[in-house]
């Protein structure tokens, strides 16, 4: 698969088979992620891979609770309010792996981790693995309990929680808006 095909074909996947993702594939995805550029070439990222089902379930439950307590945005949307209050809703959609990309707190942590995340998601798509960045998990993972659950070292901030698994089906393409381009010549 060439890069253009990977960019245009990658989708947020929210339905997975129960088949685990092998450690070899997960390592290859991390290797793709670390090829990303980083500010001043610091390469600050830390990758935490969670495949323990009990821990994934705990993170899902705690993250939903945290969102309901701490996020006015979640409470503003009836859709979000309904799913966050649904005890059966798994924010990880049954994915067998969660890859959390973290970096030391600093001015470019978000940018560095986001660049690594996009590389990881494109490489996953090329390898037949589905991914989705799970924003619902971010807030709780940054709390003392969340940091402890994933053994995040002091001084690091979790930036990109990405689920990975074998997709049940390929999500359809989503139409893209025509980009606004302001040419200054």
NORBEL-V430415 format. One record per residue. N is the residue number from 1. RES is the residue in one letter. PHI is phi in whole degrees, 0 to 359 (* if undefined). OMEGA is omega in radians with two decimals (NA if undefined). Layout:
n:N res:RES phi:PHI omega:OMEGA
n:N res:RES phi:PHI omega:OMEGA
//
This chain:
n:1 res:X phi:* omega:3.10
n:2 res:X phi:276 omega:-3.02
n:3 res:X phi:297 omega:3.14
n:4 res:X phi:297 omega:3.11
n:5 res:X phi:296 omega:3.12
n:6 res:X phi:295 omega:-3.13
n:7 res:X phi:296 omega:-3.07
n:8 res:X phi:281 omega:-3.09
n:9 res:X phi:260 omega:-3.11
n:10 res:X phi:292 omega:3.13
n:11 res:X phi:224 omega:2.98
n:12 res:X phi:284 omega:-3.10
n:13 res:X phi:259 omega:-3.12
n:14 res:X phi:229 omega:3.04
n:15 res:X phi:221 omega:-3.03
n:16 res:X phi:231 omega:2.97
n:17 res:X phi:282 omega:3.11
n:18 res:X phi:274 omega:-3.12
n:19 res:X phi:295 omega:3.11
n:20 res:X phi:291 omega:3.04
n:21 res:X phi:268 omega:-3.07
n:22 res:X phi:294 omega:3.09
n:23 res:X phi:299 omega:3.12
n:24 res:X phi:297 omega:3.14
n:25 res:X phi:295 omega:3.12
n:26 res:X phi:300 omega:3.09
n:27 res:X phi:295 omega:3.11
n:28 res:X phi:295 omega:3.11
n:29 res:X phi:293 omega:3.09
n:30 res:X phi:296 omega:3.12
n:31 res:X phi:299 omega:3.08
n:32 res:X phi:295 omega:-3.12
n:33 res:X phi:299 omega:-3.06
n:34 res:X phi:285 omega:3.05
n:35 res:X phi:279 omega:-3.13
n:36 res:X phi:292 omega:3.03
n:37 res:X phi:289 omega:3.05
n:38 res:X phi:216 omega:-3.12
n:39 res:X phi:301 omega:3.14
n:40 res:X phi:53 omega:3.14
n:41 res:X phi:51 omega:-3.13
n:42 res:X phi:286 omega:-3.13
n:43 res:X phi:47 omega:-2.94
n:44 res:X phi:276 omega:-2.92
n:45 res:X phi:293 omega:3.01
n:46 res:X phi:231 omega:-3.13
n:47 res:X phi:250 omega:3.07
n:48 res:X phi:248 omega:-3.12
n:49 res:X phi:248 omega:-3.14
n:50 res:X phi:250 omega:3.05
n:51 res:X phi:234 omega:3.10
n:52 res:X phi:285 omega:-3.05
n:53 res:X phi:299 omega:-3.14
n:54 res:X phi:295 omega:3.13
n:55 res:X phi:291 omega:3.09
n:56 res:X phi:300 omega:3.12
n:57 res:X phi:295 omega:3.13
n:58 res:X phi:296 omega:3.14
n:59 res:X phi:299 omega:3.13
n:60 res:X phi:301 omega:-3.13
n:61 res:X phi:298 omega:-3.11
n:62 res:X phi:293 omega:-3.13
n:63 res:X phi:294 omega:3.10
n:64 res:X phi:297 omega:3.12
n:65 res:X phi:300 omega:-3.14
n:66 res:X phi:298 omega:3.13
n:67 res:X phi:300 omega:-3.13
n:68 res:X phi:295 omega:-3.13
n:69 res:X phi:280 omega:-2.89
n:70 res:X phi:250 omega:-3.01
n:71 res:X phi:242 omega:3.08
n:72 res:X phi:298 omega:3.11
n:73 res:X phi:297 omega:3.14
n:74 res:X phi:298 omega:-3.11
n:75 res:X phi:285 omega:-3.14
n:76 res:X phi:284 omega:-3.11
n:77 res:X phi:256 omega:3.11
n:78 res:X phi:298 omega:3.12
n:79 res:X phi:299 omega:3.14
n:80 res:X phi:296 omega:-3.14
n:81 res:X phi:300 omega:3.13
n:82 res:X phi:296 omega:-3.09
n:83 res:X phi:287 omega:3.13
n:84 res:X phi:291 omega:3.09
n:85 res:X phi:273 omega:-3.13
n:86 res:X phi:278 omega:-3.10
n:87 res:X phi:298 omega:-3.10
n:88 res:X phi:272 omega:-3.11
n:89 res:X phi:285 omega:3.11
n:90 res:X phi:258 omega:-3.11
n:91 res:X phi:297 omega:3.13
n:92 res:X phi:261 omega:3.04
n:93 res:X phi:54 omega:3.11
n:94 res:X phi:77 omega:3.12
n:95 res:X phi:297 omega:-3.11
n:96 res:X phi:280 omega:-3.11
n:97 res:X phi:217 omega:3.04
n:98 res:X phi:236 omega:3.10
n:99 res:X phi:249 omega:-3.13
n:100 res:X phi:254 omega:3.11
n:101 res:X phi:261 omega:-3.11
n:102 res:X phi:236 omega:3.08
n:103 res:X phi:208 omega:3.03
n:104 res:X phi:302 omega:3.12
n:105 res:X phi:301 omega:-3.11
n:106 res:X phi:180 omega:-3.01
n:107 res:X phi:294 omega:-3.08
n:108 res:X phi:237 omega:-3.12
n:109 res:X phi:301 omega:-3.12
n:110 res:X phi:295 omega:-3.13
n:111 res:X phi:296 omega:-3.13
n:112 res:X phi:300 omega:-3.12
n:113 res:X phi:291 omega:3.13
n:114 res:X phi:293 omega:3.09
n:115 res:X phi:297 omega:3.10
n:116 res:X phi:296 omega:-3.13
n:117 res:X phi:297 omega:-3.14
n:118 res:X phi:295 omega:3.06
n:119 res:X phi:302 omega:-3.12
n:120 res:X phi:299 omega:-3.10
n:121 res:X phi:291 omega:3.09
n:122 res:X phi:292 omega:3.10
n:123 res:X phi:296 omega:3.11
n:124 res:X phi:298 omega:3.13
n:125 res:X phi:301 omega:3.14
n:126 res:X phi:298 omega:-3.13
n:127 res:X phi:267 omega:3.14
n:128 res:X phi:83 omega:-3.14
n:129 res:X phi:255 omega:3.10
n:130 res:X phi:270 omega:3.13
n:131 res:X phi:221 omega:3.01
n:132 res:X phi:201 omega:3.05
n:133 res:X phi:285 omega:-3.07
n:134 res:X phi:255 omega:-3.14
n:135 res:X phi:298 omega:3.12
n:136 res:X phi:302 omega:-3.07
n:137 res:X phi:276 omega:-2.98
n:138 res:X phi:303 omega:-3.06
n:139 res:X phi:301 omega:-3.10
n:140 res:X phi:293 omega:3.14
n:141 res:X phi:299 omega:3.12
n:142 res:X phi:275 omega:3.11
n:143 res:X phi:280 omega:3.08
n:144 res:X phi:305 omega:3.12
n:145 res:X phi:293 omega:3.12
n:146 res:X phi:294 omega:3.13
n:147 res:X phi:299 omega:3.12
n:148 res:X phi:294 omega:-3.11
n:149 res:X phi:300 omega:-3.12
n:150 res:X phi:256 omega:3.09
n:151 res:X phi:55 omega:-3.12
n:152 res:X phi:282 omega:-3.13
n:153 res:X phi:297 omega:3.07
n:154 res:X phi:304 omega:3.09
n:155 res:X phi:88 omega:-3.14
n:156 res:X phi:262 omega:3.09
n:157 res:X phi:243 omega:3.05
n:158 res:X phi:285 omega:-3.06
n:159 res:X phi:246 omega:-2.98
n:160 res:X phi:233 omega:3.04
n:161 res:X phi:273 omega:-3.04
n:162 res:X phi:239 omega:3.06
n:163 res:X phi:275 omega:3.13
n:164 res:X phi:217 omega:3.11
n:165 res:X phi:186 omega:3.10
n:166 res:X phi:278 omega:-3.08
n:167 res:X phi:291 omega:3.03
n:168 res:X phi:290 omega:3.12
n:169 res:X phi:205 omega:3.13
n:170 res:X phi:270 omega:3.09
n:171 res:X phi:298 omega:-3.14
n:172 res:X phi:290 omega:3.09
n:173 res:X phi:294 omega:3.09
n:174 res:X phi:251 omega:3.13
n:175 res:X phi:300 omega:3.12
n:176 res:X phi:256 omega:3.09
n:177 res:X phi:288 omega:3.04
n:178 res:X phi:293 omega:-3.09
n:179 res:X phi:289 omega:2.99
n:180 res:X phi:274 omega:3.12
n:181 res:X phi:234 omega:3.05
n:182 res:X phi:258 omega:3.12
n:183 res:X phi:273 omega:3.07
n:184 res:X phi:244 omega:-3.06
n:185 res:X phi:250 omega:NA
//
